[in-house]
Structure formats: C-alpha cells, structure tokens
Amino acid sequence: MKHEAFHYHSLEEIRAAAEACGVNLPLSGDLSSLFEPLSLGICAAENRIALQPMEGTDGTEDGAPGELTVRRYERFAAGGAGLIWFEAVATVPEGRASAHQLMLTENNLGSFKKLVEHIKETGIRHNGYAPVLIMQATNSGRYSKPTGVSAPLIAYNCPPLEDTPLPRERILTDDALRRYSEKYARAARLAREAGFDGIDIKCCHRYLACELLSAFTREGAYGGSYENRTRFIKDAFRAAESEAGACFLTTRLNAYDGFIYPYGWGVKADGSLEVDLTEPLRLINELKTQFKIPIIDITMGNPYKNPHVNRPYDHGNYVPPEHPFEGLGRMMQGVSEIQHAYPDLPVIGSAFSYLRGFAPNLAAGMVSGGHCAMAGFGRLAFANPDFPNQLKQTGKLNKVCVTCGGCASLLRAGRCAGCVVHDREVYKL
Ligand SMILES: Cc1cc2nc3c(=O)[nH]c(=O)nc-3n(C[C@H](O)[C@H](O)[C@H](O)COP(=O)(O)O)c2cc1C
C-alpha cells in the first residue's frame, strides 16, 4: 500500500494523523527535557541526545578508521550529543559486513586510540564536554561480506530470509559459536585500550548474536530453549567482562524482530506478528543483574527484510506494508514498556528520524514522560550532525532527514555511507 509522503506542518497534524492509524505518540512542544544531564554511574552524559551507531563503510582494508570516518565523528562530536554510540566494529575478519567495515585489531589500535582522543577533544573544544562513547562490537553473521561478496555465517536456516535454504556448511557449529563468543574478550580489551567508555555486544538487526535469539529450530547447545538461544550473548558478555576493566558493558538489543514464530524473537507464538516482550524483558533483567549494564539501546526489525520496522520511512522503492506511524508507534511502545519495567536502567529509544523536524518533539515527549532516558538518532545525524546544538540554541532544525533511503543504499552497495541530500558533495548514489 502506497502511503502519503510526509506533509505535516504541526504537532497537532501529526497527532491527528497518528491517531487515525491507532497510534498515540507522546509529542512535546517543550524540548528542555533533552538538555538535562543523565548519570550512568561511572560516567555521565551532558544531555539526553544519543547518536545511534551508523556504519559508514569507510574504513581502510585492515579495518582502521579512514578519512571519512574521522570526518564523520569529528562532526558528530562537535554537534553536541551527550552520547555517541560508535558504529559496528567487526570482531573477526570473516564476520565483517564489507571490506571497509571497521575492525579493531592490535595492528590498528593506534588509529582507533587517536580517533577516540580526537572525538573527546573535539567535544570539549566545541561544547565544553566530551560525549560518552560506546563501541559496538559485532559479528555480521548472516550478513557477512568480508570481501564484498556475500559469505553468510548463519545460526539456522530461516525461510523468511532465504529463497532457498543456505547450504549446511553455512550453519555455524556449536564449536564455532563458542569460539566466536570468546572473541568478545579481545574486542573488550582493545575497546578499553582505545579509550571507549563502553562496549556494546551488538545483538540487533539479525546479525549473529541477534539471530541466535530466535534459533527455536536449531538443535544443540544454542537452539530451542530460552537458555540455549541466549547462551551466545551471555557467553560473549562473560568473555568481554574478563577484559573490559573500566570499560562498561552494554548491548544494542532487538526487542522484536518482526518475523513470525518460530523465526522471530519478541513475537507472539500464535502465528501473528504481534509483539511479545516476555523474553526480551527476561534477558534485559539478566544482563542488568549479572553484568551491571548501566544503559541499554533498544531497537527492532531487520534493515534488509522489514526496514519499515527498523527505520520508518515513506520514500524509496520498497513500499512499506504499514503506515510509518505504525512502525514508529510500535517502537515507542516497546521502548516505553522496557523503560517502565526497569525504571533504574536508562533506556535509549530508536527510530525518531522519520518525523523530520518534529523528531525532537517526540524525543522530548518520550524523555519527559519517562518512556526512555535518552533519544537516539540515526539518519538525522547523517543529515545534520550539528542538530543537538542547533536545537539547544534555536529550538529548530535547518536540515532534516527526508527518509530517502540513500544512506542505506550506499551501505548495501558497500560504498561509503552518508547523507546524499545534505552532504552531497561527499556522498552520491
Ligand atoms: C546507513 C546506515 C547505517 C547503519 N549502521 C548501523 C550500525 O552500524 N549499527 C546499528 O546498530 N544500527 C545501524 N543502523 C541503524 C540505525 O542506527 C538506526 O537504528 C536506524 O537508522 C533508525 O533510526 P533513525 O530513524 O533515527 O534513522 C544503520 C542505519 C543506516 C541507515
């Protein structure tokens, strides 16, 4: 179904259109909640604005930050966000999503160290504070493309994602999974040495750790029961904990995959696509009590198969099966339920960019209403890296994401990703 393109001029219009889709968005005209500090115990964020991890596919072949990586984070740091959730960084070469995905190793530790220092210094110079900086450690699993050619490492054959089942040798053995979970020890040591404040054991968007959460049909130690399906992420946390030192542990977690049971996590087991947060809430509680995570970043969906769940939009070739307000409503509802279940654990919400210039109003309403502690912005940060300072100084944004999907298309093509609308001297489709 083709939906009307974004054409709203006021909060009232958005509220009415969302309500017509059965969605109640907590929009606020008062943005002040976004500029309150947030303590994470061991460190503090100056404000409630987080930049979500956004892969730029601009690392060097050995995985070090390239020139465009440095440019991107310099702009992010100058922009004034309280927290930067640094993009996906591979833990093993065969688990890279592209030949230019970042990968932190002993050989390139120096360049990561330099970048982290530069981010912190830039924040202090421009704004008087450094952003909290979290590195996202990943194994791309099903979406591994280390040389630019797809070379999937999967947890199980998943019909909603495959036209024909992938060959058996693509399914990782229990032994291989155990070895991959152990790799997070080295990732945590290197992240700590590079100077990151925290390390994220990435568990979202159907990359390896996330795919295992829905491995209902897999046999052996990593499939079937809740304990088995969550074994990998917990082992990865344990491994990371052994080397993380002062670097805190956290995760960017899918609360809902958007695929039917038995191929989805966070979904009702009745053949519908309805959200069921029972298992995600159980896992969050375990990570909170066992690994003392000081913050969690919540997201949903799969950017390849159901991008409307992951990042609501109204442009591009793929026509979403639901109105973007429905995707936005699902995300906000899930984030809010998790925050209300664990009020002492700061939750970061995702997917605000669809609302263009009104995204900060939803963010402020979510924060002031206690639905999340921080609002995380992805595409908006590509479009307008200075947006936190702009909001603080003027209450308005002069450039917003138009949800054209250009940045995601660049990423899929293995090209350097950025905003093809507002940064078009650098990024072209
Ligand atoms: C080009 C591009 C790169 C992305 N890279 C990552 C990534 O490295 N890690 C991650 O967890 N999410 C990644 N995402 C998802 C975003 O962090 C975010 O969840 C999504 O864009 C929805 O938020 P938004 O509406 O503010 O854009 C990426 C999205 C895009 C479009």
The ligand as an ORCA input file, in Angstrom:
! r2SCAN-3c Opt
* xyz 0 1
  C      23.461      3.804      6.680
  C      23.052      3.159      7.962
  C      23.993      2.526      8.762
  C      23.623      1.926      9.965
  N      24.563      1.310     10.736
  C      24.209      0.746     11.917
  C      25.186      0.145     12.758
  O      26.385      0.131     12.488
  N      24.750     -0.433     13.903
  C      23.427     -0.408     14.299
  O      23.092     -0.937     15.358
  N      22.497      0.191     13.526
  C      22.857      0.780     12.363
  N      21.917      1.426     11.617
  C      20.551      1.625     12.166
  C      20.467      2.989     12.884
  O      21.327      3.031     13.985
  C      19.040      3.322     13.370
  O      18.600      2.304     14.235
  C      18.025      3.465     12.233
  O      18.522      4.295     11.207
  C      16.709      4.061     12.771
  O      16.936      5.297     13.423
  P      16.606      6.694     12.698
  O      15.142      6.704     12.419
  O      16.990      7.762     13.679
  O      17.415      6.735     11.461
  C      22.263      1.997     10.391
  C      21.320      2.635      9.584
  C      21.688      3.205      8.388
  C      20.630      3.882      7.564
*
